[in-house]
Every structure is written in structure tokens, then in C-alpha cells.
């Protein structure tokens, strides 16, 4: 992959996104049933909605801390482009851990 390996700033790492990062992603996608190791790799490294939301919360937290902005729950959610209606339970628990420490 590229520099996105260590960066928090990239789109959700779905199977299709991961395949698009390779030079022959279309061929791989069409032949996944013949490529069990590739399918296993995609399954392992694909990002769930919960993981993606947690990554966005983490990224927003880091950004707000670097900008020395007062950390408010609503500000953290807005910076992570999340809302109370869309946040998953796992991301909610993570948010409570992050926000509870401050």
C-alpha cells in the first residue's frame, strides 16, 4: 500500500477500496473465489463501520488537541462528522472513554 498505512486520514478501508489500491484490483475482485489468501487478507484488513467511526473520532480528537480547542462532546462529534443518530454502540463506548478522560 501507500502512505495511508500509518495515516488516519484516508477513506474507509473496505474490500473494494483496498482492491483499488492495487494495480490489478479488478482482476483480483473478479477472481476472489480462486484466490483464498487474497480473500482472507481482504477480510482481515477491511474496516468495519465501527472501526471507521472510531478512527474518525481519534483523528478528530488529535486535531482538536493540536489546535488547543476546548474538548466538548458535540465538537468532537462534529469534527468526526458523526451524529448521535448515526454513531454505533462500539464507537459510542470509545467516545465515552475518550471524553471521560478529559
N, C-alpha and C positions, 0 to 999 in steps of 0.2 A: 504494500500500500504506500501511500504518500505521507506527507507530514501530518495528516489527520490522525495518525496513530496516537500521538500524545496530546493532541489538542482537544479541548472540549467543544470547540466551535466548528461543528460540521452537522449535516443533516442526520436524521435518524438512520442508523445503520441497519436497514432492512436487508433481506436477502438480495432484492433487486438492486439496491444501492451498492452493496458490496460487489455484486457481479459487474456493475457498470464501471467499477474502479479497475477492472482487469481489461487487458487489450482484447480478449476473446470472450467477453461476458455473454454475448448472445448464444454462441455455440455451447458454452457451459450450461446456460439455462435450458437449452433445448435437450441436452443430454444428461441431465442430473440423475436420471434413473440408472444410467450406465456408469456414473461417477460417484460411488457411495462416499468416498473420502471428501470430495468437494461438498456434497450434500451435508455431511457431518460437520464440516468446517463452517458452512453457512449457518447451520442450526446452532452451533456453539457461539459464533460471534455475532449473530443477528441480535439487534437490540429490541427489547420489548418496549411497549408504550410506557410501562412503569420505569424502566431503566432510563429511557429518553427523558421523561419528566424529571427524574432525579438528577440527571446530568444538566438539564436546563436550570434547575434550582441551584445546583452547585456553581454553575457558570455565573448566574445572577448574583449569588452571594459573594463570589470573588470580585466581581465587577463593582458591586456596591461598597465592599470593604476597601478596594483600591481607591475609589472615588471619595472615601471617607463620608459617605452618606449615612444618615441615621437609618438603622435597620428596622424597618417596620414590615409586618407580615404582608400587608397589601402591596407595599413597594416591591418586596421580594417576588410575590406572585406576578405582579405586573411586569417586572423586569424579565421574568422567566416566561412571559406570555402564557400564563396559566390563569385559570379562574377557579373559584370554589366549586363550580358546577362540573368542570372537566377534570379536576385532579383525581388521580386514582388513590386508593386506600394506602398503598405502599408509599407513594410519593407524599401523601399527607402525613404519614408517620415520620418520614425523613424530614419533612418541613418542620414538624413539631420538635424533632431533635435539634435541628439547626437553629430554629428560632428560640427554643427553650434555653439554649446555652448563652444567649446574649442577655 
